[in-house]
Amino acid sequence: MNNKGVFITLTIFLLAAGVLALSQSIRHNFNELEGNNKYVVMTDRVGYKYENIQDNIFDIIENISGIDFNIGEKSITFTEELPNARSLDAMEISIGAYKKFVEEHKDGLDINMNITDFDLSTFTIMPYDINYSHADAPGRGNRHNNTIYYEPSSLDFNAYVVEVILQNQTYDEVEEDIDYADMAGEQGVNLLLIVRNSVKIEEFSKFYEGIDANAESEITISTTGNAEKDVHITITPFGKMTVLNNNSVAVDIVTGIDFGDDATEEPYLELLKGLVVVRSPRLKIEKR
């Protein structure tokens, strides 16, 4: 009888221990699942906040800088004046006001907008990792940009596109000093160039195929008239393209990239890495 009692007691004890272990396991799994769910939710929050800030900054840039972005499934272009004489002071004031607004609406996140380091005319074309930027006009300070740069990390695209619309100039001719990738194994880059006069009548159009991406080539659009200066397009090693307007007055210009059949997905723009940083201090989640 005593043995039977001991057996029953032991059985109850083991059963209770099993239930307790099962309960602890369920609680552990539930806590782990709850923790994972919180992590996923916070990751989405950080990502949404980051994308929202970037979108708003791009809206400010587009509205004030005079640069229009045109993004298609297989291409991206920027339409602007060159030099860009728009007031960058006004843009910086607007960005500063937006930064203050963001700081007042952090929603429990740490947000850092590196406003002092903002280069508001430098973007990265993603996911192709191509930098688009401007440079200052020599002797004019940092409020006029007369040069556009494209710097690709690879040549996985169909062609550069440049369309120049002259204003107070008269088209003269296009001069070419080009090295082509003739030898096997040499990398080539393509360029579509269109030149129009002030009433947008086409004066010149040519598709340059296979410009040597590891040499230096230059195309000069010569003009006559009151603003007798030239527009220069150069291709330099690693396929970098530079567009320079030496005129004292602006030209309207469209530059961009046609990805063609090399397009893996629709291009999009990002600010330089680190200009906007959003993080969750508690879960150590960061987007930059």
URMO-V66025 format. One record per residue. N is the residue number from 0. RES is the residue in one small letter. SS is DSSP state (H for helix, E for strand, - for the rest). PSI is psi as a letter, one per 40 degrees, with the letter a starting at -180 (* if undefined). Layout:
N & RES & SS & PSI
N & RES & SS & PSI
//
This chain:
0 & m & - & d
1 & n & H & d
2 & n & H & d
3 & k & H & d
4 & g & H & d
5 & v & H & d
6 & f & H & d
7 & i & H & d
8 & t & H & d
9 & l & H & d
10 & t & H & d
11 & i & H & d
12 & f & H & d
13 & l & H & d
14 & l & H & d
15 & a & H & d
16 & a & H & d
17 & g & H & d
18 & v & H & d
19 & l & H & d
20 & a & H & d
21 & l & H & d
22 & s & H & d
23 & q & H & d
24 & s & H & d
25 & i & H & d
26 & r & H & d
27 & h & H & d
28 & n & H & d
29 & f & H & d
30 & n & H & d
31 & e & H & d
32 & l & H & d
33 & e & H & d
34 & g & H & d
35 & n & H & d
36 & n & H & d
37 & k & H & d
38 & y & H & d
39 & v & H & d
40 & v & H & d
41 & m & H & d
42 & t & H & d
43 & d & H & d
44 & r & H & d
45 & v & H & d
46 & g & H & d
47 & y & H & d
48 & k & H & d
49 & y & H & d
50 & e & H & d
51 & n & H & d
52 & i & H & d
53 & q & H & d
54 & d & H & d
55 & n & H & d
56 & i & H & d
57 & f & H & d
58 & d & H & d
59 & i & H & d
60 & i & H & d
61 & e & H & d
62 & n & H & d
63 & i & H & d
64 & s & H & d
65 & g & - & e
66 & i & - & h
67 & d & E & h
68 & f & E & h
69 & n & E & h
70 & i & E & h
71 & g & - & a
72 & e & - & d
73 & k & - & e
74 & s & E & i
75 & i & E & h
76 & t & E & i
77 & f & E & h
78 & t & E & h
79 & e & E & i
80 & e & E & i
81 & l & E & h
82 & p & - & i
83 & n & E & h
84 & a & - & e
85 & r & - & i
86 & s & - & h
87 & l & H & d
88 & d & H & d
89 & a & H & d
90 & m & H & d
91 & e & H & d
92 & i & H & d
93 & s & H & d
94 & i & H & d
95 & g & H & d
96 & a & H & d
97 & y & H & d
98 & k & H & d
99 & k & H & d
100 & f & H & d
101 & v & H & d
102 & e & H & d
103 & e & H & e
104 & h & - & f
105 & k & - & d
106 & d & - & f
107 & g & - & e
108 & l & - & i
109 & d & E & h
110 & i & E & h
111 & n & E & h
112 & m & E & h
113 & n & - & g
114 & i & H & d
115 & t & H & d
116 & d & H & e
117 & f & - & h
118 & d & - & g
119 & l & - & e
120 & s & - & f
121 & t & - & h
122 & f & E & i
123 & t & E & h
124 & i & E & h
125 & m & E & i
126 & p & - & f
127 & y & - & e
128 & d & - & f
129 & i & E & h
130 & n & E & h
131 & y & E & h
132 & s & E & i
133 & h & E & i
134 & a & E & i
135 & d & E & i
136 & a & - & h
137 & p & - & h
138 & g & - & e
139 & r & - & e
140 & g & H & a
141 & n & H & f
142 & r & H & e
143 & h & - & h
144 & n & E & h
145 & n & E & e
146 & t & E & h
147 & i & E & h
148 & y & E & i
149 & y & E & h
150 & e & E & g
151 & p & E & i
152 & s & - & e
153 & s & - & i
154 & l & - & f
155 & d & - & g
156 & f & - & i
157 & n & - & d
158 & a & E & i
159 & y & E & i
160 & v & E & h
161 & v & E & h
162 & e & E & h
163 & v & E & h
164 & i & E & h
165 & l & - & i
166 & q & - & c
167 & n & - & f
168 & q & - & i
169 & t & E & h
170 & y & E & h
171 & d & E & c
172 & e & E & i
173 & v & E & h
174 & e & E & h
175 & e & E & h
176 & d & E & g
177 & i & - & h
178 & d & - & h
179 & y & E & i
180 & a & - & g
181 & d & - & d
182 & m & - & i
183 & a & - & h
184 & g & - & e
185 & e & - & h
186 & q & - & h
187 & g & E & i
188 & v & E & i
189 & n & E & i
190 & l & E & h
191 & l & E & h
192 & l & E & h
193 & i & E & h
194 & v & E & h
195 & r & E & i
196 & n & - & a
197 & s & - & e
198 & v & - & e
199 & k & - & f
200 & i & - & h
201 & e & E & h
202 & e & E & d
203 & f & E & i
204 & s & E & h
205 & k & E & i
206 & f & E & h
207 & y & E & h
208 & e & E & h
209 & g & E & f
210 & i & E & h
211 & d & E & h
212 & a & - & e
213 & n & - & e
214 & a & - & a
215 & e & - & h
216 & s & E & i
217 & e & E & h
218 & i & E & h
219 & t & E & h
220 & i & E & h
221 & s & E & i
222 & t & E & i
223 & t & E & i
224 & g & - & a
225 & n & - & d
226 & a & - & g
227 & e & - & g
228 & k & - & i
229 & d & - & i
230 & v & E & h
231 & h & E & h
232 & i & E & h
233 & t & E & i
234 & i & E & h
235 & t & E & i
236 & p & H & i
237 & f & H & e
238 & g & H & e
239 & k & E & h
240 & m & E & h
241 & t & E & h
242 & v & E & h
243 & l & E & h
244 & n & E & h
245 & n & - & e
246 & n & - & i
247 & s & - & e
248 & v & - & i
249 & a & - & i
250 & v & E & i
251 & d & E & h
252 & i & E & i
253 & v & E & h
254 & t & E & i
255 & g & E & a
256 & i & E & h
257 & d & E & h
258 & f & - & d
259 & g & H & a
260 & d & H & e
261 & d & H & e
262 & a & - & h
263 & t & - & d
264 & e & - & i
265 & e & - & h
266 & p & - & i
267 & y & E & i
268 & l & E & i
269 & e & E & i
270 & l & E & i
271 & l & - & i
272 & k & - & h
273 & g & - & e
274 & l & - & d
275 & v & E & h
276 & v & E & h
277 & v & E & h
278 & r & E & i
279 & s & E & h
280 & p & - & d
281 & r & - & d
282 & l & - & e
283 & k & - & f
284 & i & E & h
285 & e & E & i
286 & k & E & h
287 & r & - & *
//
